[in-house]
Amino acid sequence: MAPTRRPHDATGDAMQDPRRDAKGHAGGSGAGADAKGPASGGGAGGDAGGDLAGYAGGGDGMGDAGHHPGKGGVALGQPAGRAAATADPPGAPQPRIRRRTPDRTLGQTPGRLAVRRFLRRPAAVAGMAVIVLFVAAALLAPVLAPYDPIATSWSAIRKAPSATHWMGTDENGRDVLSRVLFGARASLLAGVVSVLIAAGIGVPAGLLAGFAGGWVDAVLSRIVDAMLACPFLILAIALTAFLGPDLANAMIAIGVSTAPRFMRVARAATLEVTGADYVQAAWSLGARASRVAIRHVAPNIVPPVLVQATLALAAAIIAEASLSFLGLGQQPPAPSWGSMLNAAQRFLTQAPWLAVFPGLAIFLCVLSFNLVGDGLRDALDPRAR
Amino acid sequence: MRLRGRLAQIIPTLVLVSVLVFCLQQLMPGDPAVILAGEERGDPKVLAQIREELWLDRSLPLQYLHWVGNVARGNLGYSWRTRQPVSQLIAQKLPVTAQLGVMAFVIALLIGVPAGVVAAVKRNGPLDYIANAIGLAGLSMPNFWFGIMLVLLVSVDLGWLPPSGYVPLTEDVRQSLATTIMPAFVLGNAIAAILMRHTRSAMLSVLDQDYVRTARAKGLPESQVILRHALRNALIPVVTLGALELGTLLSGAVLTEQVFSIPGFGKMVVDAVFNRDYPVVQGVVLVTACLFILLNLLADVLYVLVNPRLRRA
């Protein structure tokens, strides 16, 4: 039999991760407020509740469109959930009825619909483009960089940006542009690897907790509570302190500190999916638990995990920069945006450009991942806006 | 009652936090006794004595019980560097970070809540987009970089405020505020962005409620409807969710204190990491986690107290 669960367990999830909550509920389905109260216990699945309904159901809120023909016209571009979740203020003009024949969505896979919704958000697409540029910069750094990023030059110490050095040179005469380009490698690598570590620990744990329920869930959830109680960066700092400061350990520390968030998301999504008809159907066909978990549940928790991964990438890049800034990440002379800022602080009056460019790179990179994450959330989860 | 359930939940969490912090110690490279012995590390007698003192010669569960028993009595161990009690070190530094944190939170409230209200009221309008864009930028900006840029502008270029340092409140209030206002602003900025998002979503849900419609129907001016009827109700989840940002605040404080050379909690951790002063690192993690759990509980209690609808439930 499929495991059942006390509803308030799930609401705890929605409550404990306020940042995700805020994004998830922006747009005001009111769940942000309700999720905290015991009265809302019925909404099992907390924040992932909406996450999957739109996706796994394959239906982009088209059910709503059926009931409210007036809003059906907005169903694709403006996710229907928005209209459904927040009633129009009284007296608001009814959206113009646009006839959109259903065959535009019929026969489309949910994935394809999500891609289409994603592409309709200019901010998300722009974010994606910037990420592609950063990845290209990281991969092609040896080709693109005009100078060797660690070659010092006594004749070019702390030179302001010019035609020969577009972003100037640092205190050892190294070209800042080249270092920023090579720095993208450390940042992106740290982001990707630590998110892989986090997902590798968190997703199986969340799947197990949500699927097995009972004491397994209770134990795993308490461990996650305990880990989340330690502020993220302080936990990461402590881990790097004990592991020893270098880039690899920083990645491990960030990954381990991020893992509980993945566990939360995967668990909530699993709870949501295990109640779905197709999972019940699999059970009733006599499928073994492992088969149900791997074949039926796991693929359907991918969307919320993907959203979490994108946002976690943004957080991991900031975290790596922070650790490197503190001297606990990438060790000199290898370039990293965070450690460049650390060095720049000593020459703020003489060479302000040293502080501008690496910081700008971090900001742009993180902003892009956040934009893509928000876009993905809206694309995969039309209801939570 | 729910609160009793929450209290019961906290105890295993606290125990697990202590296990987690204790496990950190096991990750440490090398033998603590050898590190502590310093010059005398060649002397097996000294090593044996240290091991016995710290219970390092016992089994891990016994070591844990010994350690957690001390912690429960307020003894977080001694700094390896200065030999001071860790609890005393933390007690010295905590007020500095607390001042910074409170100022940051006030700044965040002053920016985040009005911005969220405006964004919700002018939903989908230009102001909403601007508020959202600034909010997203605030969340994406590494706060140490923001701090550096602010120092560059305000201290280096304009010369208005000192770039670094700290004067305690008890010494000179004006100077103290002058040294902390910029770091507090940097620290508050990320939380302002989060509060803005919370406020916006809470306001949007409240603005649809019947009592808001009633207030409008009574002919109340719109400002009254929004401030007295809508905002008062929307603020309940905002303040409690905001209280949960303590973790963001403490993480941010580590970096901000580093940028502005403020001798607080965060700077102490970083210094401890470089000095390999592990007991201090452990103590800080433990204290921050406990603070977070307690504040979490307080936020829950507050939430029930200020929301009469939940008292019956």
Boltz contact constraints between the chains, C-beta under 6 A:
constraints:
  - contact:
      token1: [A, 18]
      token2: [B, 241]
      max_distance: 6.0
  - contact:
      token1: [A, 18]
      token2: [B, 244]
      max_distance: 6.0
  - contact:
      token1: [A, 22]
      token2: [B, 197]
      max_distance: 6.0
  - contact:
      token1: [A, 22]
      token2: [B, 198]
      max_distance: 6.0
  - contact:
      token1: [A, 25]
      token2: [B, 201]
      max_distance: 6.0
  - contact:
      token1: [A, 26]
      token2: [B, 197]
      max_distance: 6.0
  - contact:
      token1: [A, 26]
      token2: [B, 201]
      max_distance: 6.0
  - contact:
      token1: [A, 28]
      token2: [B, 201]
      max_distance: 6.0
  - contact:
      token1: [A, 28]
      token2: [B, 204]
      max_distance: 6.0
  - contact:
      token1: [A, 28]
      token2: [B, 205]
      max_distance: 6.0
  - contact:
      token1: [A, 30]
      token2: [B, 205]
      max_distance: 6.0
  - contact:
      token1: [A, 32]
      token2: [B, 201]
      max_distance: 6.0
  - contact:
      token1: [A, 32]
      token2: [B, 202]
      max_distance: 6.0
  - contact:
      token1: [A, 32]
      token2: [B, 237]
      max_distance: 6.0
  - contact:
      token1: [A, 33]
      token2: [B, 202]
      max_distance: 6.0
  - contact:
      token1: [A, 33]
      token2: [B, 237]
      max_distance: 6.0
  - contact:
      token1: [A, 36]
      token2: [B, 303]
      max_distance: 6.0
  - contact:
      token1: [A, 37]
      token2: [B, 310]
      max_distance: 6.0
  - contact:
      token1: [A, 38]
      token2: [B, 2]
      max_distance: 6.0
  - contact:
      token1: [A, 38]
      token2: [B, 313]
      max_distance: 6.0
  - contact:
      token1: [A, 39]
      token2: [B, 313]
      max_distance: 6.0
  - contact:
      token1: [A, 86]
      token2: [B, 208]
      max_distance: 6.0
  - contact:
      token1: [A, 87]
      token2: [B, 208]
      max_distance: 6.0
  - contact:
      token1: [A, 222]
      token2: [B, 12]
      max_distance: 6.0
  - contact:
      token1: [A, 222]
      token2: [B, 13]
      max_distance: 6.0
  - contact:
      token1: [A, 222]
      token2: [B, 16]
      max_distance: 6.0
  - contact:
      token1: [A, 223]
      token2: [B, 16]
      max_distance: 6.0
  - contact:
      token1: [A, 225]
      token2: [B, 13]
      max_distance: 6.0
  - contact:
      token1: [A, 226]
      token2: [B, 13]
      max_distance: 6.0
  - contact:
      token1: [A, 226]
      token2: [B, 16]
      max_distance: 6.0
  - contact:
      token1: [A, 226]
      token2: [B, 17]
      max_distance: 6.0
  - contact:
      token1: [A, 226]
      token2: [B, 20]
      max_distance: 6.0
  - contact:
      token1: [A, 229]
      token2: [B, 17]
      max_distance: 6.0
  - contact:
      token1: [A, 229]
      token2: [B, 289]
      max_distance: 6.0
  - contact:
      token1: [A, 229]
      token2: [B, 292]
      max_distance: 6.0
  - contact:
      token1: [A, 229]
      token2: [B, 293]
      max_distance: 6.0
  - contact:
      token1: [A, 230]
      token2: [B, 285]
      max_distance: 6.0
  - contact:
      token1: [A, 230]
      token2: [B, 289]
      max_distance: 6.0
  - contact:
      token1: [A, 231]
      token2: [B, 247]
      max_distance: 6.0
  - contact:
      token1: [A, 231]
      token2: [B, 250]
      max_distance: 6.0
  - contact:
      token1: [A, 231]
      token2: [B, 251]
      max_distance: 6.0
  - contact:
      token1: [A, 231]
      token2: [B, 288]
      max_distance: 6.0
  - contact:
      token1: [A, 232]
      token2: [B, 251]
      max_distance: 6.0
  - contact:
      token1: [A, 233]
      token2: [B, 251]
      max_distance: 6.0
  - contact:
      token1: [A, 233]
      token2: [B, 254]
      max_distance: 6.0
  - contact:
      token1: [A, 234]
      token2: [B, 285]
      max_distance: 6.0
  - contact:
      token1: [A, 234]
      token2: [B, 288]
      max_distance: 6.0
  - contact:
      token1: [A, 238]
      token2: [B, 24]
      max_distance: 6.0
  - contact:
      token1: [A, 238]
      token2: [B, 281]
      max_distance: 6.0
  - contact:
      token1: [A, 238]
      token2: [B, 285]
      max_distance: 6.0
  - contact:
      token1: [A, 241]
      token2: [B, 273]
      max_distance: 6.0
  - contact:
      token1: [A, 241]
      token2: [B, 281]
      max_distance: 6.0
  - contact:
      token1: [A, 242]
      token2: [B, 24]
      max_distance: 6.0
  - contact:
      token1: [A, 242]
      token2: [B, 27]
      max_distance: 6.0
  - contact:
      token1: [A, 242]
      token2: [B, 28]
      max_distance: 6.0
  - contact:
      token1: [A, 318]
      token2: [B, 142]
      max_distance: 6.0
  - contact:
      token1: [A, 321]
      token2: [B, 142]
      max_distance: 6.0
  - contact:
      token1: [A, 322]
      token2: [B, 255]
      max_distance: 6.0
  - contact:
      token1: [A, 325]
      token2: [B, 144]
      max_distance: 6.0
  - contact:
      token1: [A, 326]
      token2: [B, 270]
      max_distance: 6.0
  - contact:
      token1: [A, 348]
      token2: [B, 152]
      max_distance: 6.0
  - contact:
      token1: [A, 348]
      token2: [B, 156]
      max_distance: 6.0
  - contact:
      token1: [A, 349]
      token2: [B, 156]
      max_distance: 6.0
  - contact:
      token1: [A, 352]
      token2: [B, 152]
      max_distance: 6.0
  - contact:
      token1: [A, 355]
      token2: [B, 148]
      max_distance: 6.0
  - contact:
      token1: [A, 359]
      token2: [B, 145]
      max_distance: 6.0
  - contact:
      token1: [A, 362]
      token2: [B, 142]
      max_distance: 6.0
  - contact:
      token1: [A, 363]
      token2: [B, 141]
      max_distance: 6.0
  - contact:
      token1: [A, 366]
      token2: [B, 140]
      max_distance: 6.0
  - contact:
      token1: [A, 367]
      token2: [B, 140]
      max_distance: 6.0
  - contact:
      token1: [A, 370]
      token2: [B, 136]
      max_distance: 6.0
  - contact:
      token1: [A, 370]
      token2: [B, 140]
      max_distance: 6.0
